[in-house]
Each structure stands twice: as C-alpha cells, then as structure tokens.
Amino acid sequence: MSDSPGPRLPLAARPPFVGGLLVGALAVVGAGIVILAGVLIGGVMLTRGHRNADAPAQVEAKAAKEVYAVAAVNPLHGTNAQEIVIATDSSIRRGDAGSYSGGGAPDERNVILLDKASGASRKLLPDNGRRIVSRDYLPAMAGAGEEGVDTQKAPLAYYVFRVRAADGAREDVLVGDLATGRQAYLLAGIDGIDKAWMQSPTRLALLMRQGRKLQYRAIEIPDLKVVVARPVEID
C-alpha cells in the first residue's frame, strides 16, 4: 500500500455540506459586520441627539436679551401665599431645577408672592437685574433659626434676602413682613451672614461680616429698623 495522499477533489466535486459550511460562515461574519456598523452609527447619532437636547438654544449676540423662567413654586407655610422663584432661563436649563441635566444652581433674580385666593401678586425686587444669594423665611417665634428649635408648625411671618450688590462682590440685605408687605434694604455692602435667628417674635439678630470685621446687628422687623449695632472682637 502507498502512504501518499489520494488526489485532491476539485471544489465543485467536494461534498455539498463543506460548501454549505463555508457559505454559512461567510454569511454570519457579514451579518456581524453589518450589525456592528449599525450599532456604531446609531450610537454616534444618539450621542449627538442628547448633546443637542442638553444644549440651551442659541441666540444672536446683538439681539440677545436675558430670558427668565419659573425655577420653583413653593407654598409659604401658614400663609395664603405661594412663592414663585424667577431665575434666568439659561441657568435653569443647565441646573437641577429644569429638565436639562448639568451642574450649578439656578441664577435667581426675583421672587413673586402670589395670593392663592385672589390671584393678586407682587414682586419683592423691583427688577431682575440683581442676583439673589439666599432667601430665608422665618416665623414670628423666638428661637427660630436656632439649632434644635422646632418651627415646622409656626406660620411664616418674615423674609430675609441676601441680594448681590451692584459691585458684584458684596451683598445687601432685604428684610420684609409677609403680612403687611412692608420691606426695606436694612444692611448694605456686607461680606456675608454667618448666623440669623429670632430673638423675639419681632426682633431678628444677625452675626455678619462687613469690611473684614465681625459684626452683630439686631433688627426690629415691624419697624424696619436696626436697633443694635456692635462689633464682635475676635482678638
């Protein structure tokens, strides 16, 4: 017997299942390439779509004017008023308050108090040109603002807003009475407030900084008047 291999069959003469396997393998590879290409193209298009949805609408610079929108609507406990917070539309789009994802808090510019029964409303700031740094509402209750004092059941009576000053660095403090609507900027050009609490049902106390000095102030809110002003020595 000879150990040499027999003659090699031509491709056409090979068993049918061999050709079928080759064709099937090529078909699977081709289908995989098509699916992979489709996934890659779809991923690119989806990414572009999300970027377009997340990006605020562009406007022409010469005609651009700031657009404002409602950032939040909050009930003021114990009153018949709703607080409507107005912020720049662009900051709501990129912040947590809106439907667009991103970082940063809304750039708050005004607060409107809406009477829930009559629909009457009033703005707390005359225009939207200044940024609200913080806004706090306090009840007419001694100890409000102190740690461990439960004020959840007490109706809100007063508001204290820190508003960015015209120079953009310091702050002015707006104090007002929810019931009467009387309000006034009682502190101007401060560096910040470290603590605020109600000494009595009508008197607000503040630990604040001004001119790099620690200061104490007491405000009689119904009279809209600073009644005590003293430095706090730290050395």
C-alpha positions in Angstrom: 0.0 0.0 0.0 1.1 3.6 -0.7 1.2 6.2 2.1 0.9 9.1 -0.3 -2.5 11.0 -0.1 -5.0 10.5 -2.7 -5.9 13.0 -5.4 -7.4 16.3 -4.1 -11.0 16.8 -5.3 -12.0 20.0 -7.2 -14.1 22.4 -5.2 -17.2 21.5 -7.3 -16.6 17.8 -6.6 -16.4 18.2 -2.8 -19.3 17.1 -0.6 -22.1 19.6 -0.6 -22.0 20.1 3.2 -18.5 21.5 3.0 -19.5 24.3 0.7 -22.6 25.0 2.8 -20.4 25.4 5.9 -18.2 27.9 4.1 -21.1 29.9 2.8 -22.8 29.9 6.2 -19.7 31.1 7.9 -19.2 34.0 5.5 -22.9 35.0 5.9 -22.5 35.1 9.7 -19.3 37.2 9.5 -21.0 39.6 7.1 -24.1 39.9 9.2 -21.9 40.6 12.3 -20.1 43.4 10.4 -23.4 45.0 9.3 -24.8 44.9 12.9 -21.6 46.3 14.4 -21.6 49.2 11.8 -25.3 49.9 12.6 -24.6 50.0 16.4 -21.7 52.4 15.9 -23.6 54.7 13.6 -26.7 54.6 15.9 -24.5 55.4 18.9 -23.0 58.4 17.3 -26.4 59.7 16.2 -27.9 59.2 19.7 -25.0 61.0 21.3 -25.4 63.9 19.0 -29.1 64.0 19.7 -28.5 64.1 23.5 -26.0 66.9 23.1 -28.4 68.9 21.1 -31.2 68.3 23.6 -29.0 69.3 26.6 -27.6 72.5 25.0 -29.6 75.7 25.5 -30.9 77.3 22.4 -28.5 79.8 20.8 -29.4 83.4 20.0 -27.7 86.1 18.1 -25.5 88.2 20.3 -26.6 91.6 19.1 -30.3 90.9 19.6 -29.9 88.7 22.7 -31.8 89.7 25.8 -31.9 87.7 29.1 -34.8 85.3 29.2 -36.4 84.4 32.6 -38.5 81.5 33.7 -40.0 79.9 36.8 -37.4 78.0 38.8 -39.7 76.9 41.6 -43.2 77.4 43.2 -43.3 76.9 46.9 -46.1 77.3 49.5 -45.3 79.6 52.4 -46.5 77.6 55.4 -49.2 79.2 57.5 -49.9 82.0 54.9 -52.2 82.3 51.9 -49.2 82.9 49.6 -47.2 80.9 47.1 -43.5 81.8 46.5 -42.7 81.9 42.8 -39.0 82.0 42.2 -37.8 83.6 38.9 -34.4 82.7 37.5 -32.5 83.1 34.2 -33.7 80.5 31.7 -30.2 79.5 30.8 -29.3 78.7 34.4 -32.5 76.6 34.8 -31.6 74.6 31.6 -28.2 73.6 32.9 -29.1 73.3 36.6 -31.0 70.8 38.7 -34.2 72.8 38.7 -35.0 72.2 35.0 -35.4 69.5 32.5 -31.8 69.7 31.4 -29.1 68.0 33.3 -25.9 69.6 34.4 -24.3 71.4 37.4 -24.9 74.7 39.2 -27.8 76.2 41.0 -30.4 78.5 39.2 -29.4 82.1 38.9 -32.3 83.5 40.9 -33.3 87.1 40.1 -36.7 87.7 41.7 -39.5 86.3 43.9 -43.2 86.9 43.3 -45.7 86.4 46.1 -49.0 85.1 44.8 -52.2 85.2 46.8 -53.7 81.8 46.3 -57.3 83.0 46.9 -57.4 86.2 44.9 -54.6 85.7 42.4 -53.0 89.1 43.3 -49.3 89.1 43.1 -46.3 91.4 44.0 -42.6 91.3 43.2 -40.2 91.6 46.0 -37.4 93.1 43.9 -38.2 96.0 41.6 -36.4 94.3 38.6 -34.5 91.2 37.7 -31.1 92.9 37.4 -29.6 91.6 40.7 -28.9 88.0 41.8 -30.5 86.6 44.9 -27.7 85.0 47.0 -30.1 83.4 49.6 -33.7 83.7 50.7 -35.0 82.8 54.2 -38.4 82.9 55.7 -38.9 83.0 59.4 -41.9 82.7 61.8 -42.7 85.3 64.5 -41.2 83.0 67.1 -38.3 83.4 69.5 -35.6 80.9 68.8 -36.4 80.4 65.2 -33.2 79.8 63.3 -31.5 78.2 66.4 -30.4 74.6 66.4 -33.0 72.2 67.9 -35.9 74.7 67.8 -38.9 73.2 66.0 -40.6 75.8 63.8 -42.5 73.5 61.4 -45.9 74.3 62.8 -45.3 78.0 63.2 -46.7 80.2 60.3 -44.1 82.1 58.4 -44.1 85.8 59.0 -40.9 87.5 57.8 -38.4 87.1 55.0 -34.6 87.9 54.8 -33.0 88.0 51.3 -29.3 88.5 50.6 -29.0 90.2 47.2 -25.8 90.8 45.3 -24.8 94.4 45.4 -24.2 96.5 42.3 -20.4 95.9 42.5 -20.9 92.2 42.3 -18.8 91.4 45.3 -20.8 92.4 48.4 -24.4 91.9 49.4 -27.4 94.0 50.5 -29.9 92.6 53.0 -33.6 92.9 52.2 -36.0 92.4 55.2 -39.7 92.3 54.9 -43.0 91.5 56.6 -45.2 88.9 54.8 -48.5 90.2 56.3 -48.1 93.9 55.7 -45.9 93.8 52.6 -43.5 96.4 54.1 -39.9 95.8 53.3 -36.5 97.6 53.1 -32.8 97.1 52.5 -31.6 97.5 56.1 -28.0 96.4 55.5 -25.8 97.4 52.6 -22.4 96.3 51.4 -21.8 93.4 53.7 -19.5 90.5 53.1 -21.9 87.8 54.3 -24.1 86.5 57.1 -22.9 83.6 59.4 -26.0 83.2 61.5 -29.5 84.6 61.7 -32.1 83.9 64.4 -35.2 85.4 66.0 -34.5 86.9 69.4 -38.2 87.6 69.9 -41.4 87.4 67.8 -40.4 90.7 66.3 -36.6 91.0 66.5 -34.1 89.5 64.2 -30.5 89.0 65.2 -27.6 88.6 62.8 -24.0 87.7 63.1 -22.4 89.2 59.9 -19.2 90.3 58.3 -18.5 93.7 56.9 -15.2 95.3 56.0 -13.5 92.1 57.1 -14.9 92.7 60.6 -17.3 90.5 62.6 -20.4 92.5 63.5 -23.7 91.9 65.5 -26.9 93.5 64.4 -30.5 93.4 65.8 -33.4 94.4 63.6 -36.9 95.2 64.8 -38.8 93.9 61.7 -42.2 95.6 62.1 -40.4 99.0 62.4 -37.9 98.0 59.6 -35.1 99.5 61.8 -31.7 98.4 63.0 -31.8 98.8 66.8 -28.5 97.3 67.8 -25.1 97.5 66.0 -22.0 96.3 67.7 -18.6 94.9 66.7 -17.6 91.4 67.8 -13.9 91.4 68.9 -12.0 88.2 67.9 -8.6 89.2 69.4 
